[in-house]
Amino acid sequence: MAKITARPISITNLHGRANIIILALFCADLRTETMSVDGKNWQTTRATIRERSMFTFDNNLFTDVKFVVQKAYGESESEQVIAVHKLLLSISSSVFEAMFYGELAETGDSIETRVSG
């Protein structure tokens, strides 16, 4: 059984005028392995959204598409798979937004591309 505790988190609004206090449940002392995808409750050891986001990027958690990059340099060839988050690419670039969410959006879970030099 999970021990549920609450901890206030301060979030500054976009205009910087005031802080909003949000009561965050499931942030502090969880004692169950079933609450986390990877079974390690990594969220409880990282205090900020920034730390949690960096952890997900470093560990490829919650990625939803992969770029398969085939590299050809002279006669040597190699392949690299890069796991990414559609949302993060889309909020950074209108090209990626169209690629993932536009009328002709990619529907597969991997995108192949070739680089040569």
C-alpha positions in Angstrom: 0.0 0.0 0.0 1.3 3.4 -0.9 1.8 6.1 1.7 0.4 9.2 0.1 1.7 12.6 1.3 1.3 16.0 -0.1 3.9 18.7 -0.6 3.3 22.3 -1.8 5.0 23.3 -5.0 5.5 27.0 -6.0 5.0 27.9 -9.6 5.5 31.4 -10.8 2.9 32.5 -13.3 3.9 33.8 -16.7 3.8 37.4 -15.7 5.9 36.9 -12.6 3.4 38.8 -10.5 2.5 36.1 -8.0 3.2 32.6 -6.9 0.5 29.9 -7.1 0.7 27.2 -4.6 -0.4 23.8 -5.8 -0.9 20.9 -3.6 0.9 18.0 -5.3 -0.2 14.5 -4.4 2.0 11.5 -5.0 5.2 13.6 -4.9 6.8 12.7 -1.7 6.9 9.4 0.0 5.5 6.7 -2.3 6.3 3.2 -1.1 5.1 1.0 -4.0 6.9 -0.2 -7.1 3.7 -0.2 -9.2 3.4 3.5 -9.4 6.3 4.0 -11.9 6.8 2.7 -15.4 10.4 1.7 -14.7 9.6 0.4 -11.2 12.1 2.8 -9.5 9.9 5.7 -8.4 12.4 8.1 -10.0 10.0 11.0 -9.6 10.3 11.0 -5.8 14.1 11.6 -6.0 13.9 14.6 -8.3 12.4 17.7 -6.7 11.8 19.8 -9.8 10.1 19.4 -13.1 13.4 20.4 -14.8 15.2 17.5 -13.0 12.4 15.1 -13.9 12.4 16.2 -17.5 16.2 15.8 -17.8 15.9 12.3 -16.3 13.3 11.3 -18.9 15.5 12.7 -21.8 18.6 10.9 -20.5 16.8 7.6 -20.1 14.5 7.7 -23.2 11.4 7.5 -21.1 8.1 8.3 -22.7 9.6 8.8 -26.2 7.0 8.2 -28.9 9.0 8.1 -32.2 12.5 7.1 -33.3 14.7 8.5 -36.0 16.7 5.8 -37.8 19.7 7.6 -39.3 21.7 5.7 -41.8 25.1 7.2 -42.3 27.2 6.7 -45.4 30.8 8.1 -45.5 32.7 6.8 -48.4 32.3 3.0 -48.3 31.5 2.7 -44.6 27.9 2.7 -43.4 26.4 2.8 -40.0 23.0 3.3 -38.4 22.0 5.2 -35.3 18.6 5.2 -33.6 17.6 8.4 -31.8 14.5 8.2 -29.6 12.6 11.5 -29.4 9.5 13.2 -28.0 7.1 14.4 -30.7 5.7 17.1 -28.4 9.1 18.7 -27.7 10.1 18.7 -31.3 6.8 20.1 -32.3 6.8 23.0 -29.9 10.3 23.9 -31.1 9.7 23.8 -34.8 6.8 24.3 -37.2 8.4 21.7 -39.6 8.2 19.0 -36.9 4.7 20.2 -35.9 3.6 19.6 -39.5 5.5 16.4 -39.7 3.9 14.9 -36.7 0.5 16.6 -36.4 -0.3 18.1 -39.8 -2.5 16.8 -42.6 0.2 14.5 -44.0 1.6 13.5 -40.5 3.9 10.5 -40.1 1.9 7.7 -38.5 4.6 5.1 -37.9 6.8 4.8 -34.8 10.0 5.3 -36.7 11.3 7.7 -39.4 14.2 6.7 -41.6 16.6 9.2 -43.0 20.0 9.0 -44.7 23.1 11.2 -44.2 26.0 11.0 -46.5 29.2 12.9 -46.7 
